[in-house]
Amino acid sequence: MIRNEKEYKEAVNRIREEEDRLAEQEEQLKSMGLSPEEIKRALDPMRSFHQQLEEEVQGYERLRRGEFDEVRNLQGIGQLLVSLRIAKGLTQREFAERLHVHETQVSRDERNEYHGITLDRAARILETLGVEVRSRVEISEKELCA
């Protein structure tokens, strides 16, 4: 997951570099007389990595637009907290200042996706971000019948 503008810019640059590298590699393999199937097999790992990087860039761009994935049963709450900071346009440094913690603390927490965070701390982060999270409880039909 891309967590800041620096990582975003590095990923965008890396995508461009990878595109050039893929094209060069494909030409080199063609010049060696390999079949299209052999070329595909040789380039698939590079293409897979390239595609993953593109998805991460697109995901970061979605977050900056304020588009979030749904959180179910609190799974992914840490990723949501990171996403909310990004959507608010705050750097880790700015966010740390608002939380009255050191920037390295925010960086470490986000790298670990706030693993083990307390509800009080999550509430403080949401308050600092000026965000309200709402939840809905649904009891499954099979649980009602039990």
C-alpha positions, 0 to 999 in steps of 0.5 A, a space after each residue: 500500500 502506498 502511504 504518502 506522496 513520495 512513495 506515490 511518485 516513486 511508484 509512478 516513476 518505477 512504472 515508467 521505467 518498468 514499461 521501458 524495461 519490459 519493451 527492451 526485454 521483449 525485443 531482446 527475447 524476440 531477437 533470440 528467436 523465442 516463440 511468442 509462448 516462450 516470450 510470454 512465459 519469460 515476461 509474465 513475472 515482470 508483467 505481474 509485478 508491473 500490474 501490481 504496482 499499477 493497482 497500488 498507484 490506482 488505489 492511492 489515487 482512489 484514496 485521494 479522491 475519498 473512495 474507500 473500501 468497506 470494512 467488515 467486522 473491523 477487519 481492515 480498520 487499520 488500513 481505513 485509518 491510513 486511507 482516511 489520512 491520505 484522503 484528508 490530504 495530510 502528510 504523516 508529519 502533519 498528522 503526527 503534529 495534530 496527534 501530538 506524537 512523533 512522525 516516526 510513530 505515525 510511520 510505524 503505526 501505518 506500516 503495521 496498519 495499526 495492528 493491535 490498536 485500542 478502540 480509544 486510540 482509533 477514536 482519537 485518530 478519527 476525531 483528529 481527522 474530523 471523521 465519523 465512522 458509522 457501523 451497522 450490525 446485521 445478524 445472519 439468518 442462520 444465527 437467528 434460527 440457532 
